[in-house]
Amino acid sequence: MATASKERSSHPKGAPRTAQGSQEAATTTLVNYLGGLNFPAKKDVVLKQAKHNGADKATLGTIQNIPAKNFVSLDVLVKQFGQAAQSQ
């Protein structure tokens, strides 16, 4: 059983963000919101954990918009989160 861990962004404070940089920041933020989550995980559990860890409405909305109902790993969730964020 894998557990999500918190990571820090390597983006320098005050540096301009590119579209890719913004997505990387969103992904890092997502990982922070999922601290303590065990995989595999159902979407409702992912949402509950993210909300518990203070996720904002935009992040929760993006998770909600992911078509999958189950995630086998953090990597799969992050990839699908990125795809959902791009389609919004």
Contacts in CASP RR format, 6 or more apart in sequence:
PFRMAT RR
TARGET T0000
AUTHOR 0000-0000-0000
METHOD contacts of the structure
MODEL  1
MATASKERSSHPKGAPRTAQGSQEAATTTLVNYLGGLNFPAKKDVVLKQA
KHNGADKATLGTIQNIPAKNFVSLDVLVKQFGQAAQSQ
1 38 0 8 1.000
1 39 0 8 1.000
2 38 0 8 1.000
2 39 0 8 1.000
2 73 0 8 1.000
2 74 0 8 1.000
3 35 0 8 1.000
3 36 0 8 1.000
3 37 0 8 1.000
3 38 0 8 1.000
3 39 0 8 1.000
4 31 0 8 1.000
4 34 0 8 1.000
4 35 0 8 1.000
4 36 0 8 1.000
4 37 0 8 1.000
4 39 0 8 1.000
4 74 0 8 1.000
5 31 0 8 1.000
5 35 0 8 1.000
5 36 0 8 1.000
6 31 0 8 1.000
6 32 0 8 1.000
6 35 0 8 1.000
7 28 0 8 1.000
7 31 0 8 1.000
7 32 0 8 1.000
8 28 0 8 1.000
9 24 0 8 1.000
9 25 0 8 1.000
9 28 0 8 1.000
11 17 0 8 1.000
11 21 0 8 1.000
11 24 0 8 1.000
11 25 0 8 1.000
17 25 0 8 1.000
23 82 0 8 1.000
23 85 0 8 1.000
23 86 0 8 1.000
26 59 0 8 1.000
26 62 0 8 1.000
26 81 0 8 1.000
26 82 0 8 1.000
26 85 0 8 1.000
27 78 0 8 1.000
27 81 0 8 1.000
27 82 0 8 1.000
29 59 0 8 1.000
30 50 0 8 1.000
30 59 0 8 1.000
30 63 0 8 1.000
30 77 0 8 1.000
30 78 0 8 1.000
30 81 0 8 1.000
31 74 0 8 1.000
31 78 0 8 1.000
32 53 0 8 1.000
33 49 0 8 1.000
33 50 0 8 1.000
33 53 0 8 1.000
33 54 0 8 1.000
33 55 0 8 1.000
33 59 0 8 1.000
34 46 0 8 1.000
34 49 0 8 1.000
34 50 0 8 1.000
34 53 0 8 1.000
34 74 0 8 1.000
34 77 0 8 1.000
35 49 0 8 1.000
35 53 0 8 1.000
36 49 0 8 1.000
37 45 0 8 1.000
37 46 0 8 1.000
37 49 0 8 1.000
37 74 0 8 1.000
39 71 0 8 1.000
39 72 0 8 1.000
39 73 0 8 1.000
39 74 0 8 1.000
39 77 0 8 1.000
40 70 0 8 1.000
40 71 0 8 1.000
40 72 0 8 1.000
40 73 0 8 1.000
41 49 0 8 1.000
41 70 0 8 1.000
41 71 0 8 1.000
41 77 0 8 1.000
42 69 0 8 1.000
42 70 0 8 1.000
42 71 0 8 1.000
43 63 0 8 1.000
43 64 0 8 1.000
43 66 0 8 1.000
43 68 0 8 1.000
43 69 0 8 1.000
43 70 0 8 1.000
43 71 0 8 1.000
46 63 0 8 1.000
46 71 0 8 1.000
46 77 0 8 1.000
47 60 0 8 1.000
47 63 0 8 1.000
47 64 0 8 1.000
50 59 0 8 1.000
50 60 0 8 1.000
50 63 0 8 1.000
51 60 0 8 1.000
55 63 0 8 1.000
62 81 0 8 1.000
62 82 0 8 1.000
62 84 0 8 1.000
62 85 0 8 1.000
62 88 0 8 1.000
63 81 0 8 1.000
63 84 0 8 1.000
65 84 0 8 1.000
65 87 0 8 1.000
65 88 0 8 1.000
66 77 0 8 1.000
66 80 0 8 1.000
66 81 0 8 1.000
66 83 0 8 1.000
66 84 0 8 1.000
67 80 0 8 1.000
67 84 0 8 1.000
68 76 0 8 1.000
68 80 0 8 1.000
71 77 0 8 1.000
71 80 0 8 1.000
END
